[in-house]
Amino acid sequence: MIPVSPALRQYLIITGNYWAFTLTDGALRMLVVLYFNDLGYSALSIAMLFLFYEFFGVVTNLIGGWLGARIGLNRTMNLGLGIQIIALAMLLVPAAWLTVPWVMAAQAMSGIAKDLNKMSAKSAVKTLVSGNDTQGRLYRYVALLTGSKNTLKGVGFFLGGALLTLLGFEGAVLVMALGLLVVWQLSLTLLRQDLGKAKNKPKFRDIFSKSRAVNILSAARLCLFASRDVWFVVAVPVYLSVHLGWDNWLVGSFLASWVIAYGIVQALAPVLTGTKKGAVQTPGRKAAVFWVALLMALPAIMASMLQAGADPHWWLLGGLWLFGAVFAVNSSLHSFLIVHYASEDGVSLDVGFYYMANAAGRLLGTVLSGFLYQQYGLNACLWFSSGLLLLTFAISFALPKQ
């Protein structure tokens, strides 16, 4: 057998937990969307059910990074798993209790749980790989973790639809809660090492990053993710349903397939961004600027063609696949850079701050997606997306050269 170091063993356990959580997270999102659609809620109303999910992601990443540095990433991972079980249990109530405020509260709990898990897994990779001579390996590890997570989230979309069909809403939620309970018990038993625990316990005021590189990258990340969600969260599914006449299953399957493909491209990002003398070429400012410039052009082209009366089956759907591929590379580049820039001691502080910006971008994009689409239509969402990417492009020039 190949010997496995204690740190690597702990990291693999955290990754496995992250994957199990991601499956339930994706399945729960699809369950809520399909179930409340059957109850007659509009697409915008359903999107608003996830508002607290995104909002509490901002808060959790900011505080969770500080918490991980103080008590260890193994404990924040277990805390996230436990909170997700509570969120699922909140949905195991009589159907009459499933009001919008109650479901929003359950989604808030789920958002807290998700970001505790993500922050723990992303931070742990820094403790596994360090040193300038291993940055190519670090890039591969981060890309694989990020890509596999999104692929599994897409699989979770399919799982949620299948469980809803076979078991109904309550049965589906119960099965997921029981499955995650088993994972949680294993995690409590196996996760022992204090991964990512800072040598000097950080004070609460340390939640805000003092690193210029981390702050610049966080600003770029906020604009990047807002540019995606400003048209992807509400505008795309509603447009496919209303203007192209797709039913809910077709919309859900298409979006699930898109997320799976997106995750695969993320995992392949080290190959797509090039190799040097047989080794992975670690990206810096030049790569970040190039890939966001390429991405910036896509929604502008799509909006121009749709305004000119082009067939949306070609320009919207084709553009969405191309946007997803290029966006996935951008996302992986950023995910590597934050782990690379983060301080060795108390890594979760910098990573938590960065993913706070990520969650803020998603929240901004979600709200804008509903407002812009309702007021001005899909084209306005696409132009706004391109504008946000222009901001990302400008901010990226301030990143460190190497």
N, C-alpha and C positions, 0 to 999 in steps of 0.2 A: 504493500500500500504506500501511496505517496504521503509523506509526513505533512501534517497540516498544523501550522502554528496556532497557538491559542487566540491571537488577535484575528487571524484569518477565519478560524472556526466561528468566533463570535460574530464577525462581519457577515459570514454566510447565513448564520441563523437570523440576523437582522434582515438580510435581503429576502430570505424565505418568508419571514413575517410580513414584510412590506408587500411582497407579491400576493399573499393571502388576503391582506387588507385591501389591496387594490382591486382584486376580483369582486369583493363585496361592495366596494365603493362604486365601481362602475355599474354593477347589477342594481344597486339601490337607486342610483340616478335614473336608470331606465325604468325601473318599477314605478317610481314616483311619476315620471313623465307619462307613461302609458296609462297608469291607473287613474290619474286625475284628468287625463284627456277623455277617458271613458265616462268620467263623471260630468263632462261638459265644460271644463275650464278652457279658457282661451290659451293660445300658445304664450302670450305675454304674461298672463296670470301664472302659468306654470313656471315660466322663467323666474318670476319674482319669488317663488318658493325657495329658490336657491340663493336669494340675496344674502341671508344671514350666513349661509355656508361660505360664501366668498368673504363677507365682512369679517367673520371670526377667524378666517385664515390670516388676515392681516395682523390681528391682535396676537394670535397663537404663535406665528413665526417670530414676532418681535420678542415675546416673553419666553417662548419655548427654547430659543437659542440660549438665552441666559440660564434657563432651568437646566438644560442639558449640560452646560458647562459646570454647573454646581453639583448636580446629583448623578450625572452619567447618562449616556445615550441609551443604555440598556433600560434604564428606568423610564425615560421619556417614551421609549417604544412601547413598553408594557402599559404605561398610562394611556397612550393613544389607543391601543387595542381594547382596553377596558372601557374607555369612553364610547368607542364605536359599538360595543355590545349594548351599552345603555341606550344609544341612539336607536338601534334596531328594536330594542325592547319597548321603546316609546311608541313604536308603530304597531305593536301587538295589542292594541286596544280596540274596543268595539268601533265599527265603521262610523257611527254617529260622532265619535270623539275626534275623528280625523279632520279637524277643521284646519283652515289655512294657518292660523297662529300656532297650533300644535305641531303641524308638520314643519313649519319654519323653525320652530324650536328644536325639533329632532334633527333637522338639517344643520342647524348651528352646532349641535353636539358633534355631528358627523364631520363638519368642517374643521373643528378643533382637533378631532382624532386624526383626520387625514394629514394635517400639517405637522402634528407631532411625529407621526410616522415618517413622513417625507424628510423632515429636517433631520431626524435621527439617522436614517439610512444614508442620506447625502453627506452628512458630516462624518459618519464612520469611515468612509472611504479614505479620508485624509489621514486617519490613524493607521491605515493599512499600507499606504504607499506614500513615501516622502523622499525628498532629495532631488536635485536637479537632473540626475542621470536616469531617473525613473518616471519622468513626466509623461513620456509617451504611453507607458503602462497605466498611469493615472488617467489619462485621457480615454483610453480604451475601457477602463473599469467604469468611469463615470458615464460614458456613452452607452455601455451595455446596461447599466442599472437604470438609466433614464429611459432608454428605448424599450426595455423589457417591461417597465412599469406601464408605459402608455399602450403597448401591445396588449397587456393583460387587462387594462382598463377597457379596451375595445372588446375583448373577449367577454368581459363582465357585462357589457351592454347586451350581447347575445344571451348570456346566462340569465340576466334579469328577465328578458322577454320569454325565454323558455320556461323559467320557474313560474312566471305569472300565468302562462298558459296551462301548465301541468298542475300547479298547486294552488293557484289563486294568490291574492296579495298577502293574506295573513300566513298561509303556508309557506310561501316563498321567503318572507321575512324571518319566520321561525327557523327554517333550515339554515339560512345564512347566519343567524345569531348562534345557533348550536355549533355550527362548523367553526366560527370564529372563537367561540368559547374554548373549544379543544386546542386551537392554535395558541390562545392566550395562556392556557395552563402549561403547555409545553414551553412557551416563552418564559414564564415565571420560573420554570425549573432549569432551563438551559442557559438563559442569559445571566451570567454571573459577573463577568469582567466589566470594570468601570470604563468603558470606551468613551473617549472624548472628555473626561472629567478634568477640569483645569487644575493645575498645581496650586494656584492661588485663586480662591473663590472670588469670582467677579461680583462687584456691587451692581445694584439694579441700574444705576446710571450708565453702566457699560453696555446696555442693550443697543445703543446707537454706535455704529461703527466709526472708528477714528481713522480708518484706512481710506485714503483718497481713491485708490483703485477700486475698492469695494463700493464706495459711494457712487462713483461714476458708472460702474457696471450695473448697480442696482437701479439707477435712473434709466439706463438703456433698457434694462429688463422690464421695467414698468411700462414703458412705451411699446416695447415689442409685444408683450402679451395683451395689452389693450388693443393693439392693431389687429390681432387675431380675433378676439372675442367681440369686437365692435360689429362684426358681421357674421361670425360663426355661431354665436350662442342663440340669438333669437331670429335674426334676419334670414339666415339660410334655411333653417327648418320650416319657418312660416312660409317663405317664398316657395319652397319645394311643395308644400302642402296646398297652398292657395292658388298659386299661378301655374304650377306644373301638374297639379292634380294628383300628387302622390298620396297614398294612404300612410297611416302611421307606421305600419310595419316596414314599408319601403324606405321611409325617411330614417327610421331607427337603424335599419340594416345598413343603409348607405353611410350614415355617420359612424356607426361601429366599425365598418370596413375602413373608413378614412382614418380613424384613430389607430387601428391596428397597423395599417401601412405607414402611418406617421411614426409610430414607435419603432418599426423595422428600420426606417431610414435614420432615425436618431441613433440606433445602435451601430449603424454602418458609417456614421459621420467621420470617424477617424480615417476610414478608407477614402471617402469622398473628398475630404479636404487635403488629401495627398500624403505621400510617403517620401522619405528622404534617405537614400542609401539603405533601403530595406527596412527602415524603422519608421514608426508613426511620427509624422511631423507635427509637433505641438503648436497649436495656433496662438496668435497674439493679436495685436491691434489691426494689423493688415488684413488678416482673415476675417475678423469681426466686421470691419468696414466693407469689405468686398461682398460678403454674403448678405448683409442687410441691404446693400445697394441693389443687388439682384432681386431681393424680395420686394423692395419698395416699388419696383416697376409693375409688378403683377396686378395688384388691385386697381391701379390706375388704368392699365390696358383693358382689364375686364369691364370697368365702369364705362370707358369710352366706347367699347364695342356694343355693350348692352344699350347705351344711349343711342347708338346708331341703328338699333333694331336688329342686331345679330341674334342668331338662334341661341337662347340661354342653355340649351342642352349641351352645346359645344363650349361656349365661352364661360358659363358659370361652373358647370360640372368639371370641364377640363381644367379650367383655371384653379378650381378648388384643389384638385389633385396636385397640380404643379406647385401651388402655394404651400400645400401641406409638406411636400418634399423639401422645398427650400427653407421653409420655416423650421422644419425638424433639424436641419443642419445648424441654423442659427441658434436654436434652443440648446443643442448639444455643445456648441462652442461656448455659450454662456455658462452652462453647467460645469464645464471643465474649468473655465477661467475663475469662477468663484471659489472652487475648491483649491485651485492653484494660488489664488491671492490670499485666501484665508490664513489667519495666524495658526501656527502649529498648536499653541496652548489655548485651549478653549475654543476650538475650531467652530463649534456650533453658534457662537456669538455672531461671527461674520456671516455664516451660512444662513442663520435665522433672520438676520437683518435683510439679506439679499432676497430671501423667499417672502419676506414681508412685502417688499417692493413688487415681487411677482404676483402675490395675492391682491395687492392694491391695483395692479394693472388689470387683472381679471375682473375685479369688482367694477372698476371704471368702464371696462369694455362691455360688461354685462348690462349695466345701466344705460350706457350710450346706445347699445344695440337695440334695446327695446324702444327708447325714445326716438332715435333717428329713423328707424324703420317705420315706426307708427306715424311720424310727422312728415318724412320726406322720401321714404322708400329705400330699396336696396342700394341704388347707386350712391346715395348720400353716405351710406355705411362704408362702401368701398373707397370713396374719395377720402373719407375721414381716416380710414385704415392706412392709406398711402401717406397721408399727412403725418400720422403718428410714427410711421416708419422713417419719414424724413427726419423727424426729431431724433429717433434712435440712431440714424446715420450720423447726424451732427454730434451727438453725445459721444459716440464711439471713437471719434477722433481724439478725444481726451484720455483714452485708455493708455496705460504704459505701452511703449513700443514693443518690448519683449514680454 
